[in-house]
Amino acid sequence: MTKFKVNFVFLADHSLIDNNGKLSIIGIFDKINLQTIPGNYLKFVLIGNFDIIDKTINDISLNVGLIDENNKTVNINIPKQDIHLPEKAKNHFNFMVEFGNLKFDNAGKYKFIVDANGEKVGEVNFEVIKNEQKSNLS
């Protein structure tokens, strides 16, 4: 039986979750433009929400992985997060993972995969593009 149901997973420039669980998301995107490849993307967040179907769950082990278009795992060095659910979070669960200076060795399509307690709860596809824009400055 499925224990979770994904509502959404996004990449965004910024997000926050207040003490009451209210979620704010700024700048949702699905393309990362880099000046050079390989290159680093300065800052972004992976943000999502899923319903907890199994009401006996008190703790969540959240794992985030990244794969490229060849299904090859990209090392992002994000440790598993073990979370005890407060009573008010027993129905819906917001999560946010902030990335800083993440390096992409290649342009192409990528996918973040999120799992909770070993069950896939969501994924988000995005593309890394080399920005070919030329400057007007001489």
Secondary structure, 3 states (H helix, E strand, C coil): CCCEEEEEEEEEEEEEECCCCCEEEEEEECEEEECCCCEEEEEEEEEEEEEECCCCCCEEEEEEEEEECCCCEECCCCCCEEEECCHHHCCEEEEEEEEEEEEECCCEEEEEEEEECCEEEEEEEEEEEECCCCCCCC
